[in-house]
Amino acid sequence: MSIKLKLIIPAILLLSGCAVSTTNTVATMPALKTGSIESTRTTEGLPTTVAVLPFANKTDSEFAYSVVRQTMFNHFSSKNYRMIHWQDVDRRLRLAGITTNEELMSRSRAELSQLLGVDGLIYGNITHYNKTLAAIYAQISVGVELNFVNSSDKVIWQVKDVRRSHAGGISTTPVGLILNALIAAKHVYGDLNLYRAADDLGRALAKDMPQPTVLNQKRSPSITNVAHSGVGQFLKYGDRLEIAMEGDAGLIAVASIEGIGLVILEEADAGQYVGELIIDKKYNVTDIVVTGRLQDEFGQTRSWISPYGLLNIDNIPPEKVTGLKVQSNNMSVTMDWDPSSDTNVAGYHIAVADSETGSPTSEAESDNSSYTVNSLNNFQEYYVSVRAMDKAGNISEAARVSVTAAPDARFADATAITDELPAVISGVYKLTIAGNPYILRNESRIATDGVLLIAPGVEIQVSPRAKLTVMGELHTFGSKESLVKVSAVGSQGFDEFLVLQSTFPVSLTGLLVTGAGIPIQINAGEPLISESELENCKFNCLTISGSSRPAIRDTLISGAKASGVVISGQSQPTFTGMRFISNQPFHIQNSSTYHVDAKNNEWQPDASSITVLGDVSY
């Protein structure tokens, strides 16, 4: 369908009435319509100016409220009354603090007439708006019960009607093509046949509605339908809005859009008018009706509001995301941020990159203000951007943050130590490969309120008389591929590295200590040592004392010059998956008051009374 567009000055046509429906369709089956109007009417005391009040919706359909009322307004506007636009009615009611049907019905008819500046009111209930399966057909039902009163509360017209029809029919008109596309895209939240039934009902009621007699009045142009392609969506710059109208042939046709202007509609076929608007950057409108208008050679006009939905155009990007927070998880990070105050926000776009200026390696969308990025490498720094997206597809400026996944959620926010370990560590700190090599130059202490987290690949060099005493938490996260390596400063050697005296969690994973006198001394607590290597120890590789209960797993104890492990006091260590290799003179020397179970470990030379001393089973 080729469509040509012009924008013209909005004052070309004036708002007037509207007319009836059409059957210009190609139907797959004959339309079976049933309905019987029950009404009482009089022509005495007829008003001149009429307002159609919001109807009470007695159905289960939320869309009945707007569809039925707008359709009734279209048809009633064809009568010889001055009809107040329904949007103006709603605006005045809101200004008066009337926002519900209960509040509306609690006001007197005289009060409402004065408030709206009219001498006639139409109000009532939507009783039917549904589609049900009946035999092999889908049965459509649309019904109302209405009251038309004058300012003296005299009843002019009372009417009750239900229109029922069987669904079936495919429209090939320009209006029908737009509606079919909207239904296929689920932008029309209902069934086209419900709209058609509502239109049939409005036409029948308008025919029965009493009206003043006006002599020598020429018949105004007839409009039977108006549709636009913007229903149920938000348009933005570059989008195309299609508009189609059905009515009398050979007339001047336009579509009126408040805040934008008039769009010229050209007659594609007899009585079939079409036009389009390419959305400009300057257009921003919210919940605006699209009104079709026809003008004849005598200057008479007729208007028809498209009942299928309102028009929204949004060219303003949402505000930048604020309050962005990150929590580190094992191989993932969870982010959350403040929900956007923009009610038009539809979701958020998340992009992850390996470098601050690099292209995204993964992208995702979230419909709420949180998102978890999975499948990350622990301890690798990533750069994440979060953008708000509105319903029109506008995207906000990016909020950016660097993130690092880690088994310990505190790692991301820990303070990085840059060079030399301080004398006292109080608070949460971390060592990363960016600070390599770290120097343990003197005696340092992790206080009881201190936490030190050490990333894979970190290198620590220890001076001869230095050591790190642990009273708080210590966690190393090395792996076989990327060990945490501890060695001497230069070629001087060093006597000690760790003294564990903590009752707080301590875990040493992937730790390699080479050439120390005694690499690790355990005096208290229940530390875990796993997948580590203590090699070429000048004295003992590991001493365990006090009432400590360490768990040592999958670790190499090798090259001790005195004894691989010395156990004393009331300590109760466990050894699992260990490798004891070339320790002199003993792999294990136990003087603890408790038995030590060291079965199912590897021994070179083999475990025996010569290489294992004390109460140890092997």
C-alpha positions as CSV (number, residue, x, y, z in Angstrom):
1,M,0.0,0.0,0.0
2,S,1.6,3.2,-1.2
3,I,0.9,6.1,1.1
4,K,1.7,9.8,0.7
5,L,1.9,12.3,3.6
6,K,1.6,16.0,4.2
7,L,1.3,17.9,7.5
8,I,-1.0,20.9,7.4
9,I,-2.2,23.5,9.8
10,P,-4.5,22.0,12.4
11,A,-7.3,24.6,11.9
12,I,-8.3,23.2,8.5
13,L,-11.1,21.1,9.9
14,L,-13.3,21.5,13.0
15,L,-14.4,18.7,15.3
16,S,-17.9,17.6,14.6
17,G,-19.8,14.4,14.8
18,C,-19.3,10.9,13.3
19,A,-21.3,8.2,11.7
20,V,-21.9,4.5,11.4
21,S,-20.1,1.2,10.6
22,T,-19.2,-0.7,7.4
23,T,-19.4,-4.3,6.2
24,N,-16.7,-3.8,3.5
25,T,-15.0,-7.1,4.2
26,V,-14.3,-10.5,2.6
27,A,-15.9,-12.9,5.1
28,T,-15.1,-16.5,5.6
29,M,-18.7,-17.0,6.7
30,P,-21.8,-14.9,6.9
31,A,-21.8,-12.6,10.0
32,L,-24.6,-13.8,12.3
33,K,-25.7,-10.8,14.4
34,T,-28.4,-10.9,17.1
35,G,-29.6,-8.1,19.4
36,S,-32.8,-6.7,20.7
37,I,-32.9,-3.1,22.0
38,E,-35.0,-2.5,25.2
39,S,-35.5,1.2,25.5
40,T,-37.8,4.0,26.8
41,R,-37.5,7.4,25.2
42,T,-39.0,10.8,25.0
43,T,-38.4,14.0,23.1
44,E,-39.5,16.3,25.9
45,G,-36.8,18.3,27.7
46,L,-34.1,17.4,25.3
47,P,-30.7,18.9,26.2
48,T,-28.4,20.7,23.7
49,T,-24.9,19.9,25.1
50,V,-24.1,16.3,26.2
51,A,-21.2,14.6,28.0
52,V,-20.7,10.8,27.8
53,L,-19.5,9.9,31.3
54,P,-17.1,7.0,32.1
55,F,-19.1,3.8,32.1
56,A,-18.9,1.3,34.9
57,N,-17.2,-1.9,33.6
58,K,-19.1,-4.9,34.8
59,T,-17.1,-7.3,32.7
60,D,-13.8,-9.2,33.2
61,S,-12.1,-7.3,30.3
62,E,-10.0,-4.3,31.2
63,F,-10.1,-3.1,27.6
64,A,-13.9,-2.9,27.5
65,Y,-13.7,0.3,29.6
66,S,-12.0,2.4,26.8
67,V,-13.2,0.6,23.7
68,V,-16.9,0.6,24.4
69,R,-17.1,4.2,25.6
70,Q,-15.1,5.6,22.7
71,T,-17.2,3.6,20.2
72,M,-20.4,4.9,21.8
73,F,-19.0,8.5,21.7
74,N,-18.2,8.1,18.0
75,H,-21.8,7.1,17.2
76,F,-23.6,9.4,19.5
77,S,-21.6,12.3,18.1
78,S,-23.6,11.8,14.8
79,K,-26.7,13.1,16.6
80,N,-27.9,16.7,16.7
81,Y,-26.2,17.5,20.0
82,R,-23.0,19.3,20.9
83,M,-20.9,16.5,22.4
84,I,-18.2,17.3,24.8
85,H,-15.1,15.3,23.9
86,W,-14.6,12.4,26.3
87,Q,-11.0,13.4,27.1
88,D,-12.2,16.8,28.2
89,V,-14.9,15.1,30.3
90,D,-12.2,13.0,32.0
91,R,-9.9,16.0,32.6
92,R,-12.6,18.0,34.3
93,L,-13.6,15.0,36.5
94,R,-9.9,14.5,37.6
95,L,-9.6,18.2,38.5
96,A,-12.7,17.8,40.6
97,G,-11.1,14.8,42.4
98,I,-13.4,12.2,40.8
99,T,-11.3,9.2,39.8
100,T,-13.5,6.2,40.4
101,N,-17.0,5.2,39.2
102,E,-18.2,5.1,42.9
103,E,-17.1,8.7,43.3
104,L,-18.8,9.6,40.1
105,M,-22.1,8.0,41.0
106,S,-22.1,9.6,44.4
107,R,-22.4,13.1,42.8
108,S,-25.8,14.5,41.9
109,R,-26.7,14.8,38.2
110,A,-27.1,18.6,38.6
111,E,-23.6,18.9,40.2
112,L,-22.0,16.9,37.3
113,S,-23.9,18.9,34.7
114,Q,-22.6,22.1,36.2
115,L,-19.1,20.7,36.6
116,L,-18.9,19.7,32.9
117,G,-20.8,22.7,31.5
118,V,-23.5,20.6,29.9
119,D,-27.3,20.1,30.2
120,G,-27.3,16.4,29.3
121,L,-25.5,13.3,30.7
122,I,-25.1,9.8,29.4
123,Y,-23.9,7.2,31.9
124,G,-24.3,3.5,32.6
125,N,-22.7,0.0,32.6
126,I,-20.8,-2.2,30.3
127,T,-22.5,-5.5,30.9
128,H,-20.9,-7.8,28.2
129,Y,-17.5,-7.8,26.5
130,N,-16.3,-11.3,25.8
131,K,-15.8,-14.1,23.4
132,T,-16.8,-17.6,24.2
133,L,-16.8,-20.9,22.3
134,A,-20.2,-22.0,21.2
135,A,-20.3,-25.2,19.2
136,I,-17.8,-24.7,16.4
137,Y,-18.1,-20.9,16.4
138,A,-16.6,-18.2,18.6
139,Q,-19.5,-16.2,20.0
140,I,-18.9,-12.5,20.5
141,S,-21.0,-10.5,23.1
142,V,-20.9,-6.8,23.7
143,G,-23.6,-5.1,25.8
144,V,-24.5,-2.0,27.7
145,E,-27.3,-0.5,29.8
146,L,-27.3,3.3,29.5
147,N,-29.2,6.3,30.9
148,F,-29.6,9.7,29.2
149,V,-30.8,12.5,31.5
150,N,-31.0,16.3,31.3
151,S,-29.8,18.7,33.9
152,S,-33.1,18.4,35.8
153,D,-32.5,14.6,36.1
154,K,-35.4,13.9,33.8
155,V,-34.8,10.6,31.9
156,I,-34.7,11.2,28.2
157,W,-33.7,7.7,27.2
158,Q,-33.0,4.4,28.9
159,V,-31.7,1.6,26.8
160,K,-30.3,-1.9,27.2
161,D,-28.9,-4.0,24.4
162,V,-26.5,-6.9,23.9
163,R,-25.0,-7.5,20.4
164,R,-23.9,-11.1,19.7
165,S,-22.2,-12.4,16.6
166,H,-20.2,-15.3,15.5
167,A,-16.5,-14.5,14.8
168,G,-15.5,-14.9,11.2
169,G,-14.3,-12.5,8.6
170,I,-11.0,-11.2,7.1
171,S,-10.9,-7.6,6.1
172,T,-9.0,-6.6,3.0
173,T,-9.6,-2.8,3.4
174,P,-6.7,-0.5,4.5
175,V,-8.3,-0.4,8.0
176,G,-8.6,-4.1,8.1
177,L,-5.0,-4.7,7.0
178,I,-3.8,-2.5,9.8
179,L,-6.0,-4.2,12.4
180,N,-4.9,-7.7,11.1
181,A,-1.2,-6.6,11.5
182,L,-1.9,-5.3,15.0
183,I,-3.6,-8.5,16.1
184,A,-0.8,-10.7,14.6
185,A,1.8,-8.6,16.5
186,K,-0.4,-8.8,19.7
187,H,-0.6,-5.0,19.8
188,V,-4.4,-5.1,19.8
189,Y,-5.2,-6.7,23.1
190,G,-8.5,-8.3,22.2
191,D,-10.3,-9.7,19.2
192,L,-11.1,-7.6,16.2
193,N,-14.6,-9.1,16.2
194,L,-15.1,-7.6,19.7
195,Y,-14.4,-4.2,18.2
196,R,-16.8,-4.9,15.3
197,A,-19.5,-6.0,17.7
198,A,-19.0,-2.8,19.8
199,D,-19.4,-0.8,16.6
200,D,-22.6,-2.7,15.6
201,L,-23.9,-1.9,19.1
202,G,-23.1,1.7,18.9
203,R,-24.7,2.1,15.5
204,A,-27.9,0.4,16.7
205,L,-28.1,2.6,19.9
206,A,-27.4,5.8,17.9
207,K,-30.3,4.9,15.6
208,D,-32.6,4.5,18.6
209,M,-31.4,7.6,20.5
210,P,-33.8,10.6,20.5
211,Q,-32.5,13.9,19.1
212,P,-33.6,17.4,18.5
213,T,-35.1,18.2,15.0
214,V,-33.0,20.5,12.9
215,L,-34.7,21.8,9.7
216,N,-33.0,22.0,6.4
217,Q,-29.8,20.3,7.6
218,K,-27.7,18.6,5.0
219,R,-26.5,15.2,5.9
220,S,-23.0,15.3,7.3
221,P,-20.3,13.1,5.9
222,S,-20.2,9.5,7.1
223,I,-17.2,7.9,8.7
224,T,-17.3,4.2,9.5
225,N,-13.9,3.3,10.9
226,V,-10.5,4.7,11.7
227,A,-7.4,2.7,12.6
228,H,-3.7,3.4,13.1
229,S,-0.6,1.2,13.4
230,G,0.7,2.7,16.6
231,V,-1.7,0.8,18.9
232,G,-0.1,-1.0,21.9
233,Q,3.4,0.2,21.2
234,F,5.7,3.2,21.6
235,L,7.0,4.8,18.4
236,K,10.3,6.8,18.0
237,Y,12.3,8.7,15.5
238,G,12.3,7.0,12.1
239,D,9.3,4.7,12.7
240,R,6.3,4.8,10.4
241,L,2.8,5.5,11.6
242,E,0.1,4.2,9.2
243,I,-3.4,5.6,9.3
244,A,-6.5,4.4,7.5
245,M,-10.1,5.6,7.4
246,E,-13.4,4.3,5.8
247,G,-16.2,6.7,5.0
248,D,-18.0,8.5,2.2
249,A,-16.1,8.7,-1.1
250,G,-14.7,11.7,-2.8
251,L,-14.2,14.0,0.2
252,I,-11.3,15.8,1.9
253,A,-9.8,13.4,4.6
254,V,-7.3,14.0,7.4
255,A,-6.2,12.5,10.6
256,S,-5.8,14.8,13.6
257,I,-3.1,14.0,16.2
258,E,-2.9,16.4,19.2
259,G,0.6,17.8,19.7
260,I,1.6,16.9,16.1
261,G,-1.0,18.3,13.7
262,L,-3.0,16.9,10.8
263,V,-2.0,14.2,8.4
264,I,-3.5,14.3,4.9
265,L,-5.2,11.0,4.0
266,E,-5.5,10.3,0.3
267,E,-8.3,8.2,-1.2
268,A,-6.7,4.9,-2.3
269,D,-10.1,3.3,-3.3
270,A,-13.6,4.7,-3.1
271,G,-14.2,5.7,0.5
272,Q,-10.9,4.2,1.6
273,Y,-8.4,6.9,2.8
274,V,-4.8,6.2,3.8
275,G,-1.8,8.2,5.0
276,E,1.4,7.8,6.9
277,L,3.6,9.8,9.2
278,I,7.4,9.3,9.5
279,I,8.1,10.0,13.2
280,D,10.3,13.1,13.7
281,K,12.7,13.6,16.6
282,K,10.6,16.5,17.8
283,Y,7.5,14.4,18.4
284,N,6.8,13.3,22.0
285,V,3.2,12.5,22.9
286,T,1.6,10.2,25.5
287,D,-1.8,8.5,25.3
288,I,-3.1,10.6,22.4
289,V,-6.2,9.7,20.4
290,V,-6.1,9.6,16.6
291,T,-9.2,11.2,15.1
292,G,-10.2,10.8,11.5
293,R,-12.1,13.7,9.8
294,L,-14.0,14.0,6.6
295,Q,-15.1,17.3,5.0
296,D,-17.6,17.7,2.2
297,E,-17.9,20.4,-0.4
298,F,-20.2,22.4,1.8
299,G,-17.7,22.6,4.6
300,Q,-19.5,20.1,6.8
301,T,-17.2,17.8,8.8
302,R,-17.5,14.6,10.7
303,S,-15.0,13.2,13.1
304,W,-14.3,9.6,14.3
305,I,-12.0,8.6,17.1
306,S,-10.0,5.4,16.5
307,P,-11.3,3.1,19.3
308,Y,-8.5,0.5,19.1
309,G,-5.9,2.3,21.2
310,L,-4.0,5.5,22.0
311,L,-0.9,6.8,20.3
312,N,2.5,7.1,22.1
313,I,5.6,8.6,20.6
314,D,8.8,8.8,22.7
315,N,12.1,10.3,21.5
316,I,13.5,11.0,25.0
317,P,16.0,8.5,26.3
318,P,15.6,7.3,30.0
319,E,17.8,8.8,32.7
320,K,21.1,7.1,33.4
321,V,21.0,4.2,35.8
322,T,22.0,5.1,39.3
323,G,22.9,3.2,42.5
324,L,24.7,0.5,40.7
325,K,26.1,-2.1,43.2
326,V,28.0,-5.3,42.6
327,Q,28.4,-8.5,44.5
328,S,31.1,-11.0,43.7
329,N,30.1,-14.7,43.5
330,N,32.0,-17.8,42.4
331,M,32.4,-17.4,38.6
332,S,29.7,-14.8,38.5
333,V,28.7,-11.3,39.7
334,T,25.3,-10.1,40.7
335,M,24.5,-6.4,40.0
336,D,21.5,-4.4,41.2
337,W,20.6,-0.7,40.7
338,D,17.9,1.7,41.6
339,P,14.7,1.1,39.5
340,S,14.2,3.9,37.0
341,S,11.7,6.5,37.9
342,D,10.7,6.7,34.2
343,T,7.4,4.8,33.9
344,N,8.1,4.1,30.3
345,V,11.2,2.0,31.0
346,A,10.8,-1.5,29.6
347,G,14.0,-3.1,30.7
348,Y,17.8,-2.8,30.9
349,H,20.6,-3.7,28.5
350,I,23.8,-5.3,30.0
351,A,27.0,-5.5,28.1
352,V,30.2,-7.3,29.4
353,A,33.7,-6.6,28.0
354,D,37.2,-7.8,28.8
355,S,38.7,-4.4,28.7
356,E,37.5,-0.9,29.5
357,T,37.5,0.2,25.9
358,G,36.9,-3.2,24.3
359,S,33.9,-4.5,22.4
360,P,31.3,-6.5,24.4
361,T,31.9,-10.2,24.7
362,S,28.4,-10.8,25.9
363,E,25.1,-8.9,26.0
364,A,21.8,-9.5,27.8
365,E,18.6,-7.8,28.8
366,S,16.9,-7.7,32.2
367,D,13.3,-6.7,32.8
368,N,14.0,-5.7,36.4
369,S,16.7,-3.8,38.2
370,S,19.1,-6.7,38.9
371,Y,21.1,-9.1,36.8
372,T,23.7,-11.9,37.4
373,V,26.5,-12.3,34.9
374,N,27.5,-16.0,34.8
375,S,30.4,-18.0,33.4
376,L,33.1,-15.6,34.4
377,N,36.7,-16.5,35.2
378,N,37.3,-15.9,38.8
379,F,39.7,-13.0,39.6
380,Q,39.7,-11.7,36.1
381,E,38.5,-8.0,35.8
382,Y,35.6,-7.4,33.5
383,Y,33.9,-4.2,32.5
384,V,30.1,-4.0,32.6
385,S,27.8,-1.3,31.3
386,V,24.1,-1.0,32.2
387,R,21.6,1.0,30.1
388,A,17.9,1.6,30.6
389,M,15.7,1.0,27.6
390,D,12.2,2.4,27.2
391,K,9.3,1.0,25.3
392,A,10.1,2.9,22.2
393,G,13.7,1.5,22.1
394,N,15.4,4.6,23.3
395,I,18.6,3.8,25.4
396,S,20.0,5.8,28.2
397,E,23.7,6.8,28.8
398,A,25.7,3.8,30.2
399,A,26.4,3.3,33.8
400,R,29.8,1.5,33.9
401,V,31.5,-0.6,36.6
402,S,34.5,-3.0,36.7
403,V,33.6,-6.3,38.3
404,T,35.6,-9.3,39.5
405,A,34.1,-12.7,40.2
406,A,35.5,-14.6,43.2
407,P,34.6,-17.4,45.6
408,D,34.5,-14.8,48.4
409,A,31.9,-12.1,47.9
410,R,34.0,-9.6,49.7
411,F,36.8,-9.7,47.1
412,A,35.3,-7.0,44.8
413,D,35.1,-4.4,47.5
414,A,38.3,-5.3,49.4
415,T,41.0,-2.7,49.6
416,A,44.0,-3.6,47.4
417,I,47.5,-3.6,49.0
418,T,49.8,-2.2,46.4
419,D,53.4,-3.2,47.5
420,E,54.6,-4.0,51.0
421,L,52.4,-5.8,53.5
422,P,51.6,-3.5,56.4
423,A,52.4,-4.2,60.0
424,V,48.7,-4.6,60.9
425,I,45.8,-5.6,58.6
426,S,42.5,-4.4,60.0
427,G,39.5,-4.5,57.7
428,V,39.1,-6.3,54.4
429,Y,42.2,-6.3,52.1
430,K,43.3,-8.2,49.0
431,L,46.4,-9.0,47.0
432,T,46.1,-9.2,43.2
433,I,48.6,-9.9,40.5
434,A,48.6,-6.2,39.6
435,G,50.7,-5.6,42.8
436,N,53.3,-8.4,42.1
437,P,55.7,-9.0,43.7
438,Y,54.6,-8.2,47.3
439,I,57.2,-7.9,50.0
440,L,56.7,-9.3,53.6
441,R,59.6,-7.3,55.0
442,N,58.9,-7.4,58.7
443,E,56.6,-9.1,61.1
444,S,53.0,-8.4,60.1
445,R,49.7,-9.4,61.7
446,I,46.1,-9.9,60.5
447,A,44.1,-8.6,63.4
448,T,41.0,-10.3,64.7
449,D,38.9,-7.8,62.6
450,G,41.1,-8.3,59.6
451,V,40.6,-10.2,56.4
452,L,43.2,-10.9,53.7
453,L,42.2,-12.4,50.4
454,I,44.9,-13.5,48.0
455,A,44.1,-14.0,44.3
456,P,45.7,-16.7,42.0
457,G,49.1,-15.8,40.6
458,V,50.1,-13.5,43.4
459,E,53.9,-13.6,44.3
460,I,55.1,-12.9,47.8
461,Q,58.7,-12.4,48.8
462,V,59.7,-12.9,52.4
463,S,62.6,-11.3,54.3
464,P,64.8,-13.5,56.6
465,R,63.2,-12.4,59.9
466,A,59.7,-11.7,58.6
467,K,56.4,-13.6,59.2
468,L,52.7,-13.1,59.0
469,T,50.7,-14.0,62.1
470,V,47.0,-14.7,61.4
471,M,44.5,-13.7,64.2
472,G,41.6,-13.0,61.8
473,E,40.8,-14.4,58.3
474,L,43.2,-15.5,55.6
475,H,42.2,-17.0,52.3
476,T,44.3,-17.9,49.3
477,F,42.6,-18.8,46.0
478,G,45.4,-20.3,44.0
479,S,45.1,-23.2,41.5
480,K,47.4,-25.7,39.9
481,E,47.5,-23.5,36.8
482,S,48.0,-20.3,38.9
483,L,49.6,-20.9,42.3
484,V,50.1,-18.3,45.0
485,K,53.9,-18.4,45.2
486,V,55.9,-17.6,48.3
487,S,59.8,-17.4,48.2
488,A,62.7,-15.6,49.7
489,V,63.8,-12.0,49.0
490,G,66.9,-12.5,46.8
491,S,68.9,-15.5,47.9
492,Q,68.9,-14.9,51.7
493,G,66.3,-17.5,52.6
494,F,63.6,-17.0,55.3
495,D,62.8,-18.7,58.6
496,E,58.9,-18.5,58.7
497,F,56.0,-17.5,56.7
498,L,52.6,-18.1,58.4
499,V,51.7,-18.5,62.0
500,L,48.0,-19.4,62.3
501,Q,46.5,-18.5,65.6
502,S,43.0,-17.8,64.5
503,T,39.6,-19.2,65.4
504,F,38.1,-17.4,62.4
505,P,37.9,-19.1,58.9
506,V,41.3,-19.7,57.3
507,S,41.6,-21.5,53.9
508,L,44.9,-21.9,52.0
509,T,44.3,-23.2,48.5
510,G,46.9,-23.4,45.7
511,L,49.7,-22.1,47.9
512,L,53.3,-22.9,47.0
513,V,56.0,-22.1,49.6
514,T,59.6,-22.9,48.7
515,G,62.8,-22.7,50.8
516,A,61.4,-21.6,54.2
517,G,62.6,-22.8,57.6
518,I,59.1,-23.7,58.7
519,P,56.5,-22.4,56.1
520,I,53.4,-22.9,58.2
521,Q,52.8,-23.1,62.0
522,I,49.3,-24.0,63.1
523,N,48.6,-23.2,66.8
524,A,44.8,-22.8,66.9
525,G,41.6,-23.0,65.0
526,E,40.4,-25.3,62.1
527,P,42.2,-24.1,59.0
528,L,42.0,-25.8,55.7
529,I,45.0,-26.4,53.5
530,S,44.3,-27.9,50.1
531,E,46.0,-28.4,46.7
532,S,49.2,-26.7,48.0
533,E,52.9,-27.4,48.0
534,L,55.4,-27.0,50.8
535,E,58.8,-27.7,49.4
536,N,62.5,-27.8,50.3
537,C,61.8,-26.9,54.0
538,K,65.0,-26.2,55.9
539,F,63.4,-27.6,59.1
540,N,59.8,-28.8,59.2
541,C,57.3,-28.1,56.4
542,L,54.3,-28.0,58.9
543,T,54.1,-27.8,62.6
544,I,50.7,-28.4,64.3
545,S,50.2,-27.7,68.0
546,G,47.8,-26.6,70.7
547,S,44.2,-27.8,70.3
548,S,44.0,-27.0,66.6
549,R,42.1,-29.3,64.2
550,P,43.4,-28.5,60.7
551,A,42.3,-30.4,57.6
552,I,45.1,-30.9,55.1
553,R,44.1,-32.2,51.7
554,D,45.7,-33.0,48.3
555,T,48.9,-31.2,49.4
556,L,52.6,-32.0,48.8
557,I,55.0,-32.1,51.8
558,S,58.4,-32.5,50.3
559,G,62.1,-32.0,51.1
560,A,61.9,-31.3,54.8
561,K,65.4,-31.5,56.5
562,A,64.1,-32.3,60.0
563,S,60.5,-33.7,59.7
564,G,57.7,-33.2,57.2
565,V,55.0,-32.6,59.8
566,V,55.5,-32.3,63.5
567,I,52.3,-32.7,65.6
568,S,52.1,-31.9,69.4
569,G,49.8,-30.9,72.2
570,Q,46.2,-31.8,71.8
571,S,46.0,-31.1,68.1
572,Q,43.9,-33.4,65.8
573,P,44.9,-32.9,62.2
574,T,43.4,-35.0,59.3
575,F,45.3,-35.8,56.1
576,T,43.6,-36.8,52.9
577,G,45.1,-37.3,49.4
578,M,48.5,-36.2,50.6
579,R,51.9,-36.8,49.0
580,F,54.8,-37.1,51.5
581,I,58.0,-37.2,49.5
582,S,61.7,-37.2,50.6
583,N,61.3,-35.9,54.1
584,Q,64.1,-36.5,56.6
585,P,64.1,-38.3,58.9
586,F,60.3,-38.6,59.2
587,H,57.3,-37.8,57.1
588,I,55.2,-37.3,60.2
589,Q,56.3,-37.1,63.9
590,N,53.3,-37.2,66.3
591,S,53.6,-36.5,70.0
592,S,49.9,-35.3,70.3
593,T,47.7,-37.0,72.9
594,Y,45.4,-38.0,70.0
595,H,45.7,-40.7,67.4
596,V,46.4,-39.4,63.8
597,D,44.7,-41.2,60.9
598,A,47.0,-40.9,57.8
599,K,45.8,-43.8,55.7
600,N,45.2,-43.5,51.9
601,N,48.1,-41.1,51.3
602,E,51.2,-41.4,49.0
603,W,54.6,-41.9,50.7
604,Q,58.1,-41.8,49.2
605,P,59.8,-43.6,50.8
606,D,57.0,-45.8,52.0
607,A,55.3,-45.1,55.4
608,S,56.8,-47.4,58.1
609,S,58.0,-47.2,61.6
610,I,61.2,-45.7,60.2
611,T,59.5,-42.9,58.4
612,V,56.5,-42.3,60.6
613,L,56.9,-41.7,64.4
614,G,54.2,-41.8,67.1
615,D,50.6,-42.9,67.2
616,V,49.8,-42.7,63.4
617,S,48.0,-45.2,61.3
618,Y,49.1,-45.4,57.7
